[in-house]
Amino acid sequence: MLCGISTACFYPQDTLKSLGRTLALRPGCTEIFLNTFREWDPPYLEALCRARQEAGVPVVSVHPFTCGLEPFLFFTAYDTRFEDGLLLYRRYFEACRALGAKMLVFHGNHKARPLPMKEYAARFCRLCEEGERYGVTVAHENVERCQCGRPEALRELRRYADRPLKFVLDLKQARRAGADVYEVAAAMGPENICHLHLSDEKPGRDCIAPGEGNFDFARLLRTLYAGGFEGSAVIELYRDDFGRPEELRRAMSAIQSIQRQIKEEQP
């Protein structure tokens, strides 16, 4: 499992600067959170590509800043707007291809206005099909404010989908949804989880650097590996959730150490 750091940790700093700070920590991989439309324009995108190539760090995933618009674009009764949503996300798929990322993170519909899951699944599968044309997997994340933030909804999504789906398991979002992370993982199917957003927890704090709290990452990784997980992972925190950037490096090293320990346990 490649383990790295998301540029989202440095938000709201400019994405190119955030990438530079992230790469300086020598991550095993990174996720780039694009924050404006101009960041997929060729000059800016080329600068991102140069930075990651010079550092020799793979970009495993791209996170779209328009995730908040996904209910409006993809889960609308207005068909033409859905088609425009597909056109818009093709720009992300092109950015993924330029950066070498094989995955786009997707939040989905807002839970306040749920769509019947059969229709939800059909629309999400259509977006997945569009991504495949660019060699990009659209992976659905469990997000507390969204319709598929809890295990029961994730199971229903898989039941109605006409294709195998891929998922991003976000630990802090599971906590904020009041869901057991192992139930969320089981609902997704560990073999379908292609990416992890990692964070730790302690009393009064639901999002801190791994290694600073009491979450059992060894248990989680053993459970996921036993279920067929073969994905990547990034440390994804909010800027107020850590102090010095070196704390992100230390958190990543803690996860990598657990990985090595688990490998040594294998016969």
C-alpha atoms as one frame of an Amber mdcrd trajectory, in Angstrom:
protein
   0.000   0.000   0.000   1.379   3.380  -0.992   0.930   5.791   1.897   1.244
   9.543   1.504  -0.175  12.953   2.274  -2.982  14.983   0.675  -2.418  18.581
  -0.414  -5.783  19.258   1.271  -3.907  19.366   4.584  -2.557  22.812   3.640
  -5.842  24.308   2.407  -6.519  27.217   1.827  -2.972  27.735   0.562  -2.585
  27.816  -3.227  -2.566  24.253  -4.586   0.842  24.504  -6.271   2.378  25.782
  -3.040   0.536  23.116  -1.070   1.916  20.472  -3.406   5.427  21.833  -2.905
   5.075  21.660   0.883   3.621  18.167   0.619   6.397  16.909  -1.650   9.018
  18.363   0.689   7.815  15.834   3.288   8.842  12.989   0.933   5.501  11.170
   0.891   5.060   7.767  -0.644   2.295   9.263  -2.780  -0.024  12.243  -2.793
  -3.592  13.278  -3.531  -4.083  16.665  -5.179  -7.127  18.692  -4.186  -7.864
  21.068  -7.080  -9.441  24.257  -5.772 -10.384  26.437  -8.767 -11.259  26.045
 -12.422  -8.019  27.709 -13.501  -6.021  24.924 -11.869  -6.899  22.558 -14.700
  -5.774  25.116 -17.320  -2.620  23.929 -19.145  -0.028  26.345 -17.621  -1.071
  25.619 -14.028  -1.550  21.902 -14.623   1.870  21.704 -16.287   3.433  23.330
 -13.213   1.800  20.712 -10.988   3.065  17.962 -13.272   6.636  19.317 -13.242
   6.654  19.533  -9.456   5.523  15.981  -8.916   7.836  14.629 -11.671  10.879
  16.357 -10.208  10.057  14.922  -6.788   9.373  11.465  -8.221   6.186  11.152
  -6.157   3.115   9.498  -7.721  -0.232  11.274  -7.672  -2.732   8.527  -6.876
  -5.912  10.610  -6.809  -7.494  13.974  -7.551 -10.176  15.547  -5.370 -12.525
  18.025  -7.136 -13.442  21.279  -5.417 -16.845  21.041  -7.112 -17.846  18.142
  -4.844 -20.317  20.554  -3.230 -22.002  20.976  -6.620 -22.445  17.257  -7.223
 -26.033  17.177  -5.879 -26.913  20.029  -8.260 -25.070  18.549 -11.271 -25.614
  14.812 -11.068 -28.720  14.279  -8.962 -30.999  16.758 -10.669 -34.293  16.275
 -12.488 -32.956  18.554 -15.216 -31.389  16.176 -17.743 -29.322  18.753 -19.600
 -27.621  19.813 -16.363 -26.607  16.189 -15.777 -25.019  16.104 -19.229 -23.232
  19.365 -18.436 -21.964  17.744 -15.247 -20.407  14.975 -17.315 -18.782  17.589
 -19.561 -17.422  19.433 -16.537 -15.953  16.298 -14.975 -14.208  15.381 -18.214
 -11.892  18.285 -17.390 -11.021  16.563 -14.115 -10.464  13.291 -15.934  -8.092
  15.089 -18.311  -6.289  16.567 -15.311  -6.031  13.103 -13.756  -4.532  11.730
 -16.938  -1.982  14.554 -17.115  -0.967  14.047 -13.474  -0.852  10.262 -13.759
  -3.703   9.847 -11.249  -5.955   6.844 -11.769  -8.684   7.957  -9.393 -11.168
  10.801  -8.871 -12.831  11.153  -5.459 -16.623  11.614  -5.535 -18.903  12.776
  -2.679 -22.337  12.384  -4.260 -25.763  13.680  -3.376 -26.667  15.610  -0.228
 -28.575  13.549   2.349 -31.098  16.347   2.885 -32.670  15.647  -0.522 -32.152
  11.936  -1.167 -32.763  10.411  -4.550 -34.237   6.898  -4.910 -31.174   4.674
  -4.836 -31.976   2.902  -8.078 -31.774   6.216  -9.917 -28.802   7.348  -7.822
 -26.886   4.219  -8.787 -27.702   4.641 -12.479 -26.353   8.187 -12.501 -23.223
   7.326 -10.576 -22.529   4.378 -12.876 -22.887   6.683 -15.879 -20.203   8.965
 -14.423 -17.990   5.941 -13.728 -18.370   4.903 -17.361 -17.284   8.369 -18.470
 -14.218   8.208 -16.234 -13.209   4.822 -17.625 -12.893   6.373 -21.073 -10.025
   8.411 -19.670  -8.519   5.562 -17.654  -9.847   7.056 -14.412 -11.775   5.283
 -11.651 -14.466   7.402  -9.986 -14.394   6.286  -6.350 -17.314   7.101  -4.050
 -16.345   8.431  -0.629 -18.396   8.077   2.552 -19.155  11.700   3.530 -21.283
  12.530   6.570 -23.376  15.250   4.888 -24.065  13.086   1.827 -26.605  10.425
   0.963 -24.054   7.607   0.957 -22.354   8.489   4.220 -23.652   5.470   6.153
 -23.324   1.694   5.714 -26.948   1.007   4.824 -26.867   3.495   1.933 -23.561
   2.123   0.641 -24.963  -1.403   0.614 -28.028  -0.190  -1.256 -25.879   1.650
  -3.797 -23.925  -1.513  -4.534 -27.134  -3.537  -4.810 -28.580  -1.286  -7.524
 -25.352  -0.643  -9.443 -24.979  -2.403 -12.770 -21.195  -2.636 -12.374 -18.627
  -3.205  -9.621 -18.002   0.049  -7.752 -14.907   1.490  -6.090 -14.804   3.422
  -2.834 -12.763   5.795  -0.690 -12.961   5.018   3.029 -12.633   8.216   5.084
 -12.192   7.605   8.803 -13.166  11.063  10.081 -16.310  11.074   7.949 -17.359
   7.708   9.375 -16.903   9.100  12.886 -18.900  12.225  12.082 -21.713  10.120
  10.660 -21.828   8.134  13.906 -20.989   4.989  11.939 -18.649   2.186  12.896
 -15.713   2.298  10.475 -15.697  -1.497  10.165 -19.365  -1.500   9.200 -18.646
   1.157   6.585 -15.749  -0.898   5.223 -17.881  -4.052   5.133 -20.675  -2.198
   3.322 -18.212  -1.022   0.682 -16.509  -4.418   0.525 -12.775  -4.246   1.382
 -11.942  -5.585  -2.070 -13.721  -2.535  -3.557 -11.938   0.045  -1.397  -9.205
   1.592  -3.515  -8.184   4.506  -1.296  -8.101   5.565   2.354  -8.314   9.015
   3.960  -6.570   8.527   7.294  -6.936  10.443  10.547  -6.870   9.615  14.225
  -9.187  10.409  17.131  -9.186  11.045  20.862 -11.803  12.303  23.311 -13.108
  15.648  22.091 -11.264  15.442  18.746 -12.433  13.407  15.757  -9.680  14.398
  13.319  -6.029  14.474  14.373  -2.786  13.081  12.969  -2.448   9.287  12.976
  -0.356   8.225  15.937  -1.582  11.097  18.110  -4.814   9.412  19.201  -6.228
   6.029  20.130  -7.484   4.571  16.837  -6.181   1.045  16.154  -4.738   1.357
  12.643  -3.125  -2.087  12.818  -6.519  -3.700  13.358  -8.039  -1.707  10.496
  -5.294  -2.581   8.019  -5.322  -6.253   8.981  -9.093  -6.328   8.466  -8.875
  -4.590   5.099  -5.999  -6.750   3.837  -7.836  -9.911   4.895 -10.815  -8.736
   2.840  -8.783  -8.129  -0.309  -7.886  -4.435  -0.014  -5.086  -3.418  -2.420
  -5.438   0.363  -2.492  -3.515   3.466  -1.439  -3.817   5.807   1.532  -3.171
   9.453   2.367  -3.123  11.434   5.578  -5.994  13.917   5.154  -6.444  16.493
   7.900  -7.766  20.026   8.097  -5.204  22.776   8.646  -6.306  23.318  12.251
  -5.808  19.627  13.021  -1.999  19.755  13.128   0.758  22.234  13.915   4.049
  21.831  12.077   4.156  20.052   8.686   6.603  17.551  10.162   3.664  16.133
  12.107   2.237  14.896   8.799   5.516  13.188   7.985   5.544  11.560  11.420
   1.960  10.376  10.953   2.771   8.859   7.575   5.833   7.129   9.037   3.669
   5.662  11.809   1.317   4.106   9.241   4.237   2.812   7.180   5.704   1.228
  10.300   2.428  -0.582  10.964   2.417  -1.802   7.377   5.901  -3.253   7.754
   4.894  -4.959  10.982   1.885  -6.584   9.316   4.036  -7.797   6.408   6.510
  -9.355   8.824   3.650 -11.255  10.454   2.718 -12.928   7.181   4.118 -16.477
   6.653
